[in-house]
Amino acid sequence: MKRTATAVLIREPAGEIVSVPNADLEKLDASPVSLMPPGLTDRLRPDELSDLMRFLTSRGKKDAPAK
């Protein structure tokens, strides 16, 4: 999410950016909890966890450089 002087920009899971005008918002709060289910990473191998972190930080872009 990014906030500008006139709108809030939200990136949907498919990558599309949706603009919501500030005038249409009553309230904007951050969630106190993560969207990731609790315990999801507990059973991942180190390489799987690394892949997940790379995916999340690249926002799912397939052409993101490998580290």
N, C-alpha and C positions, 0 to 999 in steps of 0.2 A: 504494500500500500504506500502511496505517496500523496501528500497533500500539497495543493497549490493554493494560490490566492482565491481561485474561483471554483475549485472542484477537488474531489478525492478520486485518485486513480487507483483502480484495483485490477490486479492481474488474475484472470481466471485460470483454472487448471490447464486449459487448452492453450494458454499463452496469450489470449486476447486481452487487451487492456480496455476496461470499461471506465468511463468518466461519469461520476455522480456529482452534479452541481451542489455546492455548499448550501444553497438555498433550499435544497430538497432534504437536507439532513436535519433531524431533530437533535440527535446526540451521536457522538462517536466515541466508543470506548474500546480499549485494548482488552483482549481476552486474558483472564488470569491463568488460563491453562493452555498447554500446547495442543495443537490439532493432532499431533502424533500420539497414537494410543500408548498408554503406560506399558512398559515392559517390552515394547516392540524390538528394541535393540539388544535385549538380554541374550538372545539365542543366535545372534549374528556372529560369524567369524570376523576376525580383524579386517580381512580383505573385503568382506561384504559391507561392513560398517564404513570402511573407507569409500567404497563405491557409492553408498547411500549419501554420505556427506558430500562427495563430489557432485552427485546428481542434485542435491538440494541447493548447494551453493551456486550451481550453474543455472538454477531454475529450470532444469530439465532440457536445456539446449543440447542437442546431439553433437554439435560441432564444438563444444567447449573443450579446451585442451586438457589432456590427461596430466596428472601431476605425479 
